[in-house]
């Protein structure tokens, strides 16, 4: 794989970790702002935000973690990332509530972990 492709994949892995972190912050902030203060529900609980976030996670996760697994031959990032994406998909399917939060937090932590493992195996 060329140096340019490796750099792009590494950058996308870092973006994947960043997006996972932003998703986690969105989830926790949403719980606090809406649940405790009663503000921001129209924006923070908008289903389109969750759907688009899932689309970005699927695209970036599949591209970087999948290509990384093919490159370094280790399937653990692919299995961990796939499990995380499945949890995130389940979170979108169950709708708002405690189950959504638990599934989302678990999912983004697994996806971020898979990206980090992927980056470590690349170097």
One Martini backbone bead per residue (centre of mass of N, CA, C, O) as a GRO file, in nm:
protein
  123
    1UNK     BB    1   0.099   0.034   0.021
    2UNK     BB    2   0.091   0.349   0.006
    3UNK     BB    3   0.170   0.628   0.177
    4UNK     BB    4  -0.094   0.781   0.114
    5UNK     BB    5  -0.290   0.557   0.209
    6UNK     BB    6  -0.183   0.533   0.498
    7UNK     BB    7  -0.238   0.827   0.575
    8UNK     BB    8  -0.542   0.822   0.522
    9UNK     BB    9  -0.613   0.591   0.717
   10UNK     BB   10  -0.500   0.725   0.970
   11UNK     BB   11  -0.681   0.972   0.956
   12UNK     BB   12  -0.952   0.813   0.967
   13UNK     BB   13  -0.900   0.689   1.242
   14UNK     BB   14  -0.887   0.958   1.393
   15UNK     BB   15  -1.170   1.047   1.311
   16UNK     BB   16  -1.314   0.808   1.443
   17UNK     BB   17  -1.233   0.881   1.731
   18UNK     BB   18  -1.352   1.165   1.731
   19UNK     BB   19  -1.647   1.083   1.666
   20UNK     BB   20  -1.683   0.905   1.912
   21UNK     BB   21  -1.640   1.130   2.118
   22UNK     BB   22  -1.868   1.317   2.017
   23UNK     BB   23  -2.093   1.115   2.065
   24UNK     BB   24  -2.051   1.087   2.366
   25UNK     BB   25  -2.094   1.384   2.435
   26UNK     BB   26  -2.377   1.409   2.316
   27UNK     BB   27  -2.507   1.200   2.501
   28UNK     BB   28  -2.435   1.321   2.778
   29UNK     BB   29  -2.535   1.610   2.724
   30UNK     BB   30  -2.824   1.531   2.657
   31UNK     BB   31  -2.895   1.413   2.929
   32UNK     BB   32  -2.838   1.664   3.095
   33UNK     BB   33  -2.996   1.890   2.944
   34UNK     BB   34  -3.271   1.739   2.927
   35UNK     BB   35  -3.301   1.592   3.207
   36UNK     BB   36  -3.206   1.832   3.407
   37UNK     BB   37  -3.289   2.115   3.234
   38UNK     BB   38  -3.485   2.105   2.973
   39UNK     BB   39  -3.282   2.141   2.722
   40UNK     BB   40  -3.242   2.077   2.369
   41UNK     BB   41  -3.439   1.850   2.253
   42UNK     BB   42  -3.478   1.930   1.949
   43UNK     BB   43  -3.171   1.879   1.879
   44UNK     BB   44  -3.048   1.633   2.051
   45UNK     BB   45  -3.316   1.436   1.966
   46UNK     BB   46  -3.265   1.419   1.675
   47UNK     BB   47  -3.277   1.154   1.456
   48UNK     BB   48  -3.086   1.261   1.229
   49UNK     BB   49  -2.827   1.271   1.391
   50UNK     BB   50  -2.814   0.962   1.439
   51UNK     BB   51  -2.822   0.866   1.148
   52UNK     BB   52  -2.573   1.022   1.041
   53UNK     BB   53  -2.373   0.914   1.247
   54UNK     BB   54  -2.401   0.620   1.153
   55UNK     BB   55  -2.309   0.660   0.865
   56UNK     BB   56  -2.026   0.766   0.932
   57UNK     BB   57  -1.939   0.521   1.099
   58UNK     BB   58  -1.971   0.309   0.878
   59UNK     BB   59  -1.782   0.428   0.666
   60UNK     BB   60  -1.524   0.471   0.835
   61UNK     BB   61  -1.510   0.194   0.967
   62UNK     BB   62  -1.508   0.014   0.715
   63UNK     BB   63  -1.268   0.139   0.576
   64UNK     BB   64  -1.041   0.135   0.800
   65UNK     BB   65  -1.079  -0.140   0.944
   66UNK     BB   66  -1.094  -0.319   0.693
   67UNK     BB   67  -0.826  -0.237   0.561
   68UNK     BB   68  -0.651  -0.301   0.804
   69UNK     BB   69  -0.713  -0.603   0.818
   70UNK     BB   70  -0.597  -0.662   0.537
   71UNK     BB   71  -0.311  -0.555   0.591
   72UNK     BB   72  -0.242  -0.696   0.894
   73UNK     BB   73  -0.446  -0.959   0.958
   74UNK     BB   74  -0.628  -0.851   1.187
   75UNK     BB   75  -0.953  -0.917   1.342
   76UNK     BB   76  -1.010  -0.757   1.605
   77UNK     BB   77  -1.098  -0.475   1.497
   78UNK     BB   78  -1.336  -0.585   1.331
   79UNK     BB   79  -1.496  -0.715   1.564
   80UNK     BB   80  -1.515  -0.469   1.751
   81UNK     BB   81  -1.633  -0.266   1.545
   82UNK     BB   82  -1.881  -0.435   1.465
   83UNK     BB   83  -2.006  -0.442   1.746
   84UNK     BB   84  -2.031  -0.135   1.778
   85UNK     BB   85  -2.212  -0.084   1.528
   86UNK     BB   86  -2.443  -0.264   1.626
   87UNK     BB   87  -2.506  -0.099   1.879
   88UNK     BB   88  -2.568   0.164   1.726
   89UNK     BB   89  -2.801   0.051   1.562
   90UNK     BB   90  -2.974  -0.030   1.807
   91UNK     BB   91  -3.001   0.258   1.921
   92UNK     BB   92  -3.165   0.370   1.683
   93UNK     BB   93  -3.400   0.155   1.704
   94UNK     BB   94  -3.503   0.213   2.015
   95UNK     BB   95  -3.461   0.490   2.092
   96UNK     BB   96  -3.528   0.687   2.341
   97UNK     BB   97  -3.317   0.625   2.626
   98UNK     BB   98  -3.141   0.409   2.819
   99UNK     BB   99  -3.076   0.206   2.595
  100UNK     BB  100  -2.949   0.403   2.399
  101UNK     BB  101  -2.718   0.493   2.577
  102UNK     BB  102  -2.584   0.221   2.630
  103UNK     BB  103  -2.541   0.144   2.331
  104UNK     BB  104  -2.381   0.392   2.242
  105UNK     BB  105  -2.149   0.387   2.441
  106UNK     BB  106  -2.054   0.102   2.376
  107UNK     BB  107  -2.013   0.146   2.071
  108UNK     BB  108  -1.808   0.387   2.071
  109UNK     BB  109  -1.593   0.242   2.239
  110UNK     BB  110  -1.543   0.010   2.040
  111UNK     BB  111  -1.473   0.177   1.789
  112UNK     BB  112  -1.236   0.333   1.910
  113UNK     BB  113  -1.072   0.083   1.983
  114UNK     BB  114  -1.043  -0.023   1.694
  115UNK     BB  115  -0.889   0.221   1.584
  116UNK     BB  116  -0.650   0.203   1.778
  117UNK     BB  117  -0.560  -0.081   1.706
  118UNK     BB  118  -0.521  -0.024   1.409
  119UNK     BB  119  -0.295   0.189   1.443
  120UNK     BB  120  -0.093   0.002   1.593
  121UNK     BB  121  -0.071  -0.213   1.352
  122UNK     BB  122   0.053  -0.017   1.137
  123UNK     BB  123   0.340   0.054   1.294
   0.00000   0.00000   0.00000
